[in-house]
Amino acid sequence: MKNSTTIGFIGAGNMAYAIISGLINNDFSAENIKISDTNESLLSLRKKEFNLEVFTDNSELVRHCDVIVLAVKPQMLSSVCQLLKQALNSNTLIISIAAGVRVHDIDRWLGGDCAIVRTMPNTPALLNQGVTGMFANERVSSAQKELATSILNSVGQSLWVTDEVMLDAVTALSGSGPAYFFLMIESMSKAGVALGLDEKTAQLLSIQTALGASMMASVSDESPRDLRANVTSPNGTTQAAIESFQDQDFDMIVAHAMRAAFDRASQLAAELSDSD
Ligand SMILES: NC(=O)c1ccc[n+]([C@@H]2O[C@H](COP(=O)([O-])OP(=O)(O)OC[C@H]3O[C@@H](n4cnc5c(N)ncnc54)[C@H](OP(=O)(O)O)[C@@H]3O)[C@@H](O)[C@H]2O)c1
């Protein structure tokens, strides 16, 4: 990414903090990052943390930037966008990280004909371990796509989808996914306690096992299925547990849960579209 590109964040909350930290850790100059928020004490904190220019007027910020990252809550997006119309120029790239708000609605609120990338990051972005799905409308150039990739890669990994509805699938998988793993950690901890371990020990064993397994899956050339087979000796303890999961149709439980998340993502997008 060209270090002369100026990136402005509207909303100085958790996600903006994570992405700005990622950019600065990747040697992007703080001089070229600007931020606006309605919360002045949060702005002072960000100024102190990163030594960057801050604004209380979103339109003023937009006038100084090549890229605008919309980092307010989804319910705020319609009013924020509608007040930006006059300040935008046709070359500004808009990147939205707001969950569930469709590109068509953002474009409509901004007055039309904007280059917009809609993204779906996830919470581990706060630790630079996120994964982000991204979708671009037809106005976004390949150089702007590269720029968006570099920005989101600063908090983990990213990938593009070519059909916006696939962002609902990304939401159902990686967007909501951290909570599924937290649930698994909770369940394994509770089951460990039922088997006689104290709560602290059971939780530590569950968390470290999740971390270790995830790291193995991410660095190994073998598929998760092969890794599982490698640790499942015939007639052993792991096989007993896996067979018990399969008797309860574990795949189907996960598939139903993710279908519910997918359907809810599309309902929420429709509700947010009607909210203006
Ligand atoms: N956190 C996550 O893990 C995560 C994951 C994926 C996607 N996202 C998306 O990322 C976006 C930001 O989430 P977040 O967790 O960073 O939210 P957040 O911490 O609440 O930050 C949003 C900030 O925007 C400020 N704000 C409200 N109205 C504004 C306005 N008109 N102009 C400028 N700033 C305004 C808020 O101030 P007040 O608090 O005073 O209202 C707050 O400081 C959301 O749309 C969310 O869907 C978050």
The ligand as an SDF file (V2000), in Angstrom:
LIG
                    3D

 48 52  0  0  0  0  0  0  0  0999 V2000
  -16.4460   -5.5980   17.3110 N   0  0  0  0  0  0  0  0  0  0  0  0
  -16.3720   -6.5960   16.4400 C   0  0  0  0  0  0  0  0  0  0  0  0
  -15.8490   -7.6690   16.7120 O   0  0  0  0  0  0  0  0  0  0  0  0
  -16.9200   -6.4630   15.0510 C   0  0  0  0  0  0  0  0  0  0  0  0
  -16.8010   -7.5230   14.1610 C   0  0  0  0  0  0  0  0  0  0  0  0
  -17.2780   -7.3590   12.8710 C   0  0  0  0  0  0  0  0  0  0  0  0
  -17.8470   -6.1710   12.4690 C   0  0  0  0  0  0  0  0  0  0  0  0
  -17.9700   -5.1610   13.3710 N   0  0  0  0  0  0  0  0  0  0  0  0
  -18.5990   -3.9160   12.9470 C   0  0  0  0  0  0  0  0  0  0  0  0
  -17.7080   -2.8570   13.1760 O   0  0  0  0  0  0  0  0  0  0  0  0
  -18.4600   -1.6740   13.4250 C   0  0  0  0  0  0  0  0  0  0  0  0
  -17.8640   -0.9690   14.6140 C   0  0  0  0  0  0  0  0  0  0  0  0
  -17.9470   -1.8300   15.7270 O   0  0  0  0  0  0  0  0  0  0  0  0
  -17.2020   -1.4690   17.0900 P   0  0  0  0  0  0  0  0  0  0  0  0
  -17.2740   -2.6820   17.9390 O   0  0  0  0  0  0  0  0  0  0  0  0
  -15.8900   -0.8370   16.7890 O   0  0  0  0  0  0  0  0  0  0  0  0
  -18.2150   -0.3380   17.6410 O   0  0  0  0  0  0  0  0  0  0  0  0
  -17.9680    0.7460   18.7760 P   0  0  0  0  0  0  0  0  0  0  0  0
  -16.8420    0.3470   19.6610 O   0  0  0  0  0  0  0  0  0  0  0  0
  -19.3130    1.0670   19.3750 O   0  0  0  0  0  0  0  0  0  0  0  0
  -17.4660    2.0300   17.9330 O   0  0  0  0  0  0  0  0  0  0  0  0
  -18.3130    2.8490   17.1780 C   0  0  0  0  0  0  0  0  0  0  0  0
  -17.9610    4.3010   17.5030 C   0  0  0  0  0  0  0  0  0  0  0  0
  -18.7020    5.1380   16.6150 O   0  0  0  0  0  0  0  0  0  0  0  0
  -19.1370    6.2750   17.3710 C   0  0  0  0  0  0  0  0  0  0  0  0
  -20.2340    6.9640   16.6880 N   0  0  0  0  0  0  0  0  0  0  0  0
  -21.5760    6.8540   16.8920 C   0  0  0  0  0  0  0  0  0  0  0  0
  -22.2330    7.6880   16.0770 N   0  0  0  0  0  0  0  0  0  0  0  0
  -21.2970    8.3490   15.3270 C   0  0  0  0  0  0  0  0  0  0  0  0
  -21.3670    9.3310   14.3110 C   0  0  0  0  0  0  0  0  0  0  0  0
  -22.5310    9.8250   13.8800 N   0  0  0  0  0  0  0  0  0  0  0  0
  -20.2010    9.7700   13.7940 N   0  0  0  0  0  0  0  0  0  0  0  0
  -19.0060    9.3060   14.2020 C   0  0  0  0  0  0  0  0  0  0  0  0
  -18.8880    8.3640   15.1780 N   0  0  0  0  0  0  0  0  0  0  0  0
  -20.0120    7.8900   15.7220 C   0  0  0  0  0  0  0  0  0  0  0  0
  -19.5260    5.6440   18.6740 C   0  0  0  0  0  0  0  0  0  0  0  0
  -19.6900    6.6190   19.6870 O   0  0  0  0  0  0  0  0  0  0  0  0
  -20.7520    6.3070   20.8850 P   0  0  0  0  0  0  0  0  0  0  0  0
  -20.2590    5.0890   21.5750 O   0  0  0  0  0  0  0  0  0  0  0  0
  -20.6850    7.5540   21.7120 O   0  0  0  0  0  0  0  0  0  0  0  0
  -22.0820    6.0820   20.2080 O   0  0  0  0  0  0  0  0  0  0  0  0
  -18.3390    4.7310   18.9310 C   0  0  0  0  0  0  0  0  0  0  0  0
  -17.2730    5.4200   19.5210 O   0  0  0  0  0  0  0  0  0  0  0  0
  -19.9170   -2.1020   13.6420 C   0  0  0  0  0  0  0  0  0  0  0  0
  -20.7020   -1.7000   12.5300 O   0  0  0  0  0  0  0  0  0  0  0  0
  -19.8680   -3.5930   13.7360 C   0  0  0  0  0  0  0  0  0  0  0  0
  -21.0090   -4.1970   13.1110 O   0  0  0  0  0  0  0  0  0  0  0  0
  -17.5190   -5.2720   14.6490 C   0  0  0  0  0  0  0  0  0  0  0  0
  1  2  1  0
  2  3  2  0
  2  4  1  0
  4  5  1  0
  4 48  2  0
  5  6  2  0
  6  7  1  0
  7  8  2  0
  8  9  1  0
  8 48  1  0
  9 10  1  0
  9 46  1  0
 10 11  1  0
 11 12  1  0
 11 44  1  0
 12 13  1  0
 13 14  1  0
 14 15  2  0
 14 16  1  0
 14 17  1  0
 17 18  1  0
 18 19  2  0
 18 20  1  0
 18 21  1  0
 21 22  1  0
 22 23  1  0
 23 24  1  0
 23 42  1  0
 24 25  1  0
 25 26  1  0
 25 36  1  0
 26 27  1  0
 26 35  1  0
 27 28  2  0
 28 29  1  0
 29 30  1  0
 29 35  2  0
 30 31  1  0
 30 32  2  0
 32 33  1  0
 33 34  2  0
 34 35  1  0
 36 37  1  0
 36 42  1  0
 37 38  1  0
 38 39  2  0
 38 40  1  0
 38 41  1  0
 42 43  1  0
 44 45  1  0
 44 46  1  0
 46 47  1  0
M  CHG  2   8   1  16  -1
M  END
$$$$
